[in-house]
Amino acid sequence: MDKQVVRVYQNYVLYYHCFCHYYCHYLKYIMKNTRLGVISKGKNNGNDCWILTITHNGKRRRKFFTGKEALKNAKNFDPIPWLISLVEKEPAGEATKLSVAFDMYLKNVLDRGYGGESLKTYAYRIGRFCAENGGLVSEYNPERVVSWIREQRCSGNGQWRGKEGNLWSNQTRTGYLVDIGVFFRWCARRGLGVRLADWPKGSDRMKIGERVKSYARPIGVLPPDQVHLLLQSSATDFQEGPNHRGTRGQYVPAFAIMFFCGVRAHGEMSRLDYSSIRWGKSIRIPDMVSKTGKTRLLTDLPENLWAWIPKRGGGRIMRSYSGMEQHRKRLCKRLGIGWPPNGARHSFATYGYFRGAEWAMNTMGHRSYDTFHRYYKRDDFSKKDSEEYFSIVP
């Protein structure tokens, strides 16, 4: 037999023996800390079943069996692979897997009441990082995260994304860096293998490295004539379905508040109530509705706003966010209107600037003029456009 073949065969035998050795030790660890299972009769979600109870590391674990042969299946069940899978999913301090830590973090965020578009963004960014990397939490440091971020390139999907193959913009890079940093700080506070001191708060001391040449992301603003057409068409449109109940113009008040007050569509508008409106005077965004968690009082609102809002004492302004989105997409397709991301909010910022930059920022809930000007306001519109915009009435 060829010497090289023999050497390869010997290596495989060695690897096999090593695997068996460590696997046997792992099974010994599992069984040493495990009490024999007890089978008992019980209920699961109101249904009769047989329950296999096993105690491992002081924790009681239960496996439920239902059906005609439930007792037989419980007696013949091999608990070892099941226990191993459970142990692997458990947080184990410095040996915690990245995927397990992410599941724990996501559950913690949900339990704290976070939701909406922000939660989707956090889950997508951190989830993508964890899915593309893996391993243990303890294997990561800021430099490794930065290295991963610097290599990412745009997919080019959609009108408002970067050109395919381009490096991520500085804004996208910073967003990922901050969100992933928050995740690892959370891991550090729970002793999952990283030190809090290694993960500074924010992105100031976690530099991405050389800056990339940012592409100019367009700020989508709808012209006044398209806004008027959209509102008027929505007022006369009749739409049937479980989310619509066949009511004409039911989404018009929500559209009007979004266009003429700059209120966020998903997180705020979808939870706003008519009781928050003092018709002809102001609109109150309660702390439980506001994205920032602080109550916001919208005053000195444009007169044309009230022409689109009925006088009511209570009830949700928007019955269904998903229903409104379906309605908007259908209308835009029929009318030939291109709806950019955050179209209503960006339109308000651009036209509202001419009514007073400070008023527009306060109404939107912004404090930074730089953020307001960079991400919301367009410079290619005039005061005349603003006057036309805030004169739109039925």
Secondary structure, 3 states (H helix, E strand, C coil): CCHHHHHHHHHHHHHHHHHHHHHHHHHHHHHHCECCCEEEEEEECCEEEEEEEEEECCEEEEEEECCCCHHHHHHHCCHHHHHHHHHHHCCCHHHCEHHHHHHHHHHHHHHCCCCHHHHHHHHHHHHHHHHHHCCEHHHCCHHHHHHHHHHCECCCCCCCCCCCCCECCHHHHHHHHHHHHHHHHHHHHCCCCCCHHHCCCCCCCCCCCCCCCCCCCCCCCCCHHHHHHHHHHHHHCCCCCCCCCCCCCCCHHHHHHHHHHCCCCCCCHHHCEHHHEECCCEEEECCCCCCCCCCEEECCCCHHHHCCCCCCCCCECCCCHHHHHHHHHHHHHHHCCCCCCCHHHHHHHHHHHHHCHHHHHHHHCCCCHHHHHHHCCCCCCCHHHHHHHCCCCC
